[in-house]
Amino acid sequence: MWHIILVFIAGLLVGMVNGVVGGGSIIAYPVLLAVGLPPVTATINNSLGVSSANIFALFANIRHGRVDLRPYIPLAISSAVAAGAGCAALLLLPTRVFESLAPFLLLFATCTLFIPTKPHSDHRASSLFEIGAIGASGIYCGYFGPGQGVMVLATLSRNSSRTRHEINTGKNLIIALTSVVTSGIFIMSGHVVLWAVLALFTGSAIGGYLGGIYVTRVSAQVFRALIMIVGFSASIWLFFHTFA
């Protein structure tokens, strides 16, 4: 019972963080490893479980204030298609390859929090860059998952004409559609641990909705600090666990 409660709490934190700044699934991945799931299984169940966070955060964003989502649809499609390729790589490549890469991927996901957001004024060049960058983040999301939200936020923030609310809503649309694709693939993978998915999904749904409502009232720096502490600590543990 304790492991269900622990995973639910992790999901709640993931949802709140993803609703505000992104990258929260970094928290859930080491928790799933700690309760005994193998790395590939933990990744798949993490992806399935936290898929509700950005979907419910998107609903809360729209309720909070209308945003024209049409410019973000091509970006969402780019991410979703690329994520399908990442899922295929995760399921088809040898498990040992992923286990060896997992510590580096988790460390990379944590380090994405240091990605600077520089406003970009050339809208045509910016659009091409965005499609490529968000497509690349989709491949990463399909293969590992944690950290895509921060990558998408950093990419969208390059356009200085967007408000924080628009950027957050666009990010949640992109990751919500990506999550639908990855979830559809992973459900058929044979790696689903039902209790873990349900605990994460419920927690992240509640947290995501709350995060979407209070996004303008919460300091993103607080959540970034939390993710960094968890991410770096888990990376050190995973390096030791994998290579020691």
C-alpha positions in Angstrom: 0.0 0.0 0.0 2.8 2.4 0.9 4.2 2.2 -2.7 0.9 3.2 -4.2 0.7 6.3 -1.8 4.3 7.2 -2.7 3.6 7.0 -6.4 0.4 9.0 -6.0 2.2 11.8 -4.2 4.9 11.8 -6.9 2.2 12.1 -9.5 0.6 15.0 -7.6 4.0 16.8 -7.5 4.6 16.0 -11.2 1.2 17.4 -12.2 1.7 20.7 -10.3 5.2 21.2 -11.6 4.2 20.3 -15.2 1.2 22.7 -15.0 3.5 25.5 -14.1 7.0 25.0 -15.6 7.4 21.5 -17.0 9.9 18.8 -16.3 8.1 17.3 -13.3 8.2 13.7 -14.5 11.9 13.8 -13.5 10.4 13.3 -10.0 8.3 10.3 -10.8 11.0 8.3 -12.7 13.3 7.6 -9.7 10.3 6.9 -7.5 9.1 4.1 -9.9 12.7 2.7 -9.9 12.7 2.8 -6.1 9.5 0.8 -5.8 11.0 -2.0 -7.9 10.2 -1.3 -11.6 13.0 -2.0 -14.2 14.2 1.1 -16.1 12.3 0.5 -19.4 9.1 -0.4 -17.5 9.6 2.6 -15.3 9.9 4.9 -18.3 6.8 3.5 -20.0 4.7 3.6 -16.9 6.0 7.1 -16.1 5.0 8.3 -19.6 1.5 6.7 -19.3 0.9 7.9 -15.7 1.9 11.5 -16.1 0.1 11.9 -19.5 -2.9 13.4 -17.6 -0.9 16.3 -16.2 -0.6 18.4 -19.3 -4.1 17.4 -20.6 -5.8 18.7 -17.4 -3.4 21.7 -17.2 -4.5 22.6 -20.8 -8.2 22.5 -19.7 -7.3 24.8 -16.8 -5.3 27.1 -19.0 -8.2 27.5 -21.4 -10.6 28.1 -18.6 -8.2 30.7 -17.2 -8.1 32.7 -20.4 -8.6 32.0 -24.1 -5.6 31.5 -26.4 -5.4 31.1 -30.2 -4.0 27.5 -30.3 -3.8 27.3 -34.2 -0.1 28.4 -34.4 0.8 25.6 -32.0 -1.0 22.7 -33.9 1.9 22.2 -36.4 4.3 22.1 -33.5 2.2 19.6 -31.6 2.0 17.3 -34.7 5.7 17.6 -35.2 6.3 16.5 -31.6 3.7 13.7 -31.7 5.1 12.1 -34.9 8.7 12.3 -33.7 7.6 10.8 -30.3 6.3 7.8 -32.2 9.8 7.2 -33.6 11.2 7.6 -30.0 8.8 5.0 -28.7 9.8 2.5 -31.4 13.5 3.0 -30.5 12.7 2.3 -26.8 10.7 -0.9 -27.6 13.0 -2.3 -30.3 16.5 -1.6 -29.1 18.0 -4.0 -26.5 17.0 -3.2 -22.9 20.7 -3.1 -21.9 21.2 -0.1 -24.2 18.5 1.9 -22.4 19.7 0.8 -19.0 23.2 2.2 -19.8 21.8 5.4 -21.2 19.2 6.0 -18.5 21.6 7.8 -16.0 22.8 10.1 -18.8 19.3 10.8 -20.0 18.1 11.7 -16.5 21.0 14.0 -16.0 20.4 15.6 -19.3 16.7 16.1 -18.5 17.7 17.8 -15.2 20.2 20.0 -17.0 17.5 21.2 -19.5 16.4 23.5 -16.6 19.5 25.6 -17.4 18.5 26.2 -21.0 18.3 30.0 -21.5 15.2 31.6 -23.1 16.3 34.3 -25.5 13.6 36.3 -27.4 13.8 35.9 -31.2 12.3 38.5 -33.5 12.6 36.8 -36.9 9.3 35.0 -37.0 9.9 32.9 -40.1 13.3 31.7 -38.9 11.8 31.2 -35.5 9.0 29.0 -36.9 11.4 26.7 -38.7 13.6 26.5 -35.6 10.6 25.7 -33.5 9.3 22.9 -35.7 12.8 21.3 -35.7 13.6 21.8 -32.0 10.2 20.6 -30.8 10.3 17.6 -33.2 13.7 16.7 -31.7 12.2 17.0 -28.2 9.4 14.6 -29.3 12.0 11.9 -30.2 13.5 12.4 -26.8 10.1 12.2 -25.1 9.2 9.0 -26.8 12.5 7.3 -25.8 12.8 8.6 -22.3 10.3 11.3 -21.4 11.3 13.6 -18.5 12.4 17.0 -19.5 10.5 17.6 -22.7 8.3 20.3 -21.1 11.3 22.4 -20.2 12.7 22.0 -23.8 9.3 23.2 -25.3 9.1 26.1 -22.9 12.6 27.3 -23.8 11.8 27.0 -27.5 8.5 28.8 -27.3 9.9 31.6 -25.1 12.3 32.7 -27.9 9.3 34.6 -29.4 9.0 37.7 -27.2 5.5 38.5 -28.5 4.0 35.6 -26.5 2.7 36.1 -23.0 3.5 33.6 -20.2 0.0 32.3 -20.4 0.2 31.8 -24.2 3.5 30.0 -23.8 2.3 27.7 -21.1 -0.9 26.9 -22.9 0.9 26.1 -26.1 3.4 23.9 -24.2 0.5 22.0 -22.6 -1.2 21.5 -26.0 2.1 20.2 -27.6 2.8 17.7 -24.8 -0.9 16.7 -24.4 -1.0 15.5 -28.0 2.4 13.9 -27.7 1.2 12.1 -24.6 -1.8 10.7 -26.5 0.5 9.2 -29.2 3.0 7.7 -26.8 0.3 6.4 -24.5 -1.4 4.6 -27.4 1.9 2.9 -28.3 2.9 2.0 -24.8 -0.5 0.6 -23.8 0.2 -2.2 -26.3 3.8 -2.7 -25.2 3.2 -5.3 -22.5 5.1 -3.3 -19.9 2.1 -1.7 -18.2 1.9 -2.0 -14.4 -1.7 -1.0 -13.8 -1.5 0.2 -10.2 1.5 2.4 -11.0 -0.2 4.0 -14.0 -3.5 4.6 -12.1 -1.7 6.1 -9.0 0.4 8.4 -11.2 -2.4 9.3 -13.6 -4.8 10.3 -10.7 -2.1 12.2 -8.9 -0.9 14.1 -11.9 -4.4 14.9 -13.1 -5.2 16.6 -9.8 -1.8 18.3 -9.7 -1.9 19.3 -13.4 -5.3 21.0 -13.0 -4.2 22.8 -9.9 -1.0 23.9 -11.6 -2.9 25.2 -14.6 -5.1 27.3 -12.4 -2.4 28.7 -10.2 0.3 29.0 -12.9 0.5 32.8 -12.6 0.6 32.8 -8.8 3.4 30.3 -8.2 7.1 31.1 -8.5 8.6 28.9 -11.3 12.0 29.2 -9.5 10.6 27.2 -6.6 9.6 24.3 -8.8 12.9 24.5 -10.8 14.8 24.2 -7.5 12.8 21.2 -6.5 13.3 19.5 -9.8 17.1 20.2 -9.7 17.5 18.7 -6.3 15.5 15.6 -7.1 17.0 15.2 -10.6 20.6 15.5 -9.6 20.2 13.3 -6.6 18.5 10.6 -8.6 21.1 10.9 -11.4 23.9 10.3 -8.9 22.0 7.3 -7.4 21.3 5.9 -10.9 24.9 6.2 -12.1 26.0 4.3 -9.0 23.3 1.7 -9.3 24.1 1.1 -13.0 27.9 1.2 -13.2 29.1 0.4 -9.6 
